[in-house]
Amino acid sequence: MQGVLQGLRELNVSMTIQQLKSVATPEIINKVNALRSQHGTEDLRKVISTLADDLEKRIDAVSASTPSTAPLARSMKTLNILMELYFSL
């Protein structure tokens, strides 16, 4: 049973890496690839949180000079708050 679960995990990671190749930085791809040999999701949570925090900062910078993006900034902050709650459960 453990072998099947490990196989599914590796398949999921492989599929995710294929999807990320067209949009993510090599750093993110390497971090996700490293998940193959790790147990748990703490490192993935860190990658997601860091990416979301960086995105929130960039959106805040843009929305300061472009008021029409304020709803986008609020949505990103909302998403970050909800992800923190989700990760803590």
PANUBA-612767 format. One line per 3 residues: number of its first residue (from 1); for each residue y, z, x of C-alpha. Coordinates in Angstrom, 3 decimals, decimal comma, always signed. Layout:
<rs>
NUM = Y Z X; ... .
</rs>
This chain:
<rs>
1 = +0,000 +0,000 +0,000; +2,404 +0,828 +2,850; +1,798 -2,596 +4,355 .
4 = +2,699 -4,301 +1,088; +5,906 -2,278 +0,758; +6,868 -3,035 +4,366 .
7 = +6,173 -6,716 +3,742; +8,406 -6,710 +0,666; +11,148 -4,943 +2,603 .
10 = +10,981 -7,524 +5,391; +11,020 -10,354 +2,845; +14,105 -8,867 +1,166 .
13 = +15,858 -8,487 +4,514; +14,957 -12,069 +5,484; +16,278 -13,467 +2,205 .
16 = +19,454 -11,427 +2,539; +20,019 -12,646 +6,086; +19,641 -16,267 +4,944 .
19 = +22,289 -15,667 +2,270; +24,608 -13,907 +4,719; +24,449 -16,635 +7,374 .
22 = +27,020 -18,761 +5,556; +29,487 -15,949 +4,876; +29,024 -12,913 +7,121 .
25 = +29,980 -12,220 +10,716; +27,230 -12,123 +13,344; +27,826 -8,365 +13,637 .
28 = +26,940 -7,811 +9,975; +23,908 -10,084 +10,232; +22,661 -8,170 +13,271 .
31 = +23,113 -4,833 +11,489; +21,196 -6,078 +8,457; +18,477 -7,537 +10,674 .
34 = +18,076 -4,123 +12,326; +17,166 -2,685 +8,914; +13,706 -4,270 +9,223 .
37 = +12,537 -1,421 +11,430; +14,435 +1,431 +9,816; +13,462 +3,700 +6,996 .
40 = +15,973 +4,680 +4,372; +19,264 +3,088 +3,447; +21,837 +5,158 +5,320 .
43 = +22,704 +2,388 +7,799; +23,036 -0,159 +5,007; +25,321 +2,238 +3,157 .
46 = +27,479 +2,519 +6,275; +27,726 -1,272 +6,600; +28,677 -1,629 +2,931 .
49 = +31,195 +1,215 +3,067; +32,844 -0,088 +6,235; +33,087 -3,596 +4,833 .
52 = +34,533 -2,343 +1,544; +37,064 -0,105 +3,329; +38,200 -3,006 +5,534 .
55 = +38,522 -5,260 +2,518; +40,530 -2,633 +0,652; +42,956 -2,327 +3,586 .
58 = +43,410 -6,098 +3,782; +43,970 -6,394 +0,048; +46,506 -3,546 +0,185 .
61 = +48,390 -5,353 +2,955; +48,495 -8,575 +0,955; +49,383 -6,884 -2,325 .
64 = +52,373 -5,136 -0,689; +54,041 -8,544 -0,289; +52,445 -10,245 -3,293 .
67 = +52,827 -8,122 -6,441; +50,587 -10,451 -8,471; +47,606 -9,202 -6,444 .
70 = +48,082 -5,589 -7,557; +45,222 -5,854 -10,107; +42,940 -7,052 -7,306 .
73 = +43,926 -4,066 -5,163; +43,228 -1,667 -8,052; +39,841 -3,288 -8,655 .
76 = +38,900 -2,935 -4,993; +39,913 +0,729 -4,955; +37,911 +1,281 -8,141 .
79 = +34,887 -0,418 -6,602; +35,151 +1,739 -3,465; +35,331 +4,931 -5,518 .
82 = +32,312 +3,907 -7,607; +30,292 +2,904 -4,527; +30,986 +6,290 -2,941 .
85 = +29,712 +7,963 -6,098; +26,643 +5,704 -6,224; +25,816 +6,378 -2,580 .
88 = +26,108 +10,110 -3,119; +23,606 +10,167 -5,997 .
</rs>
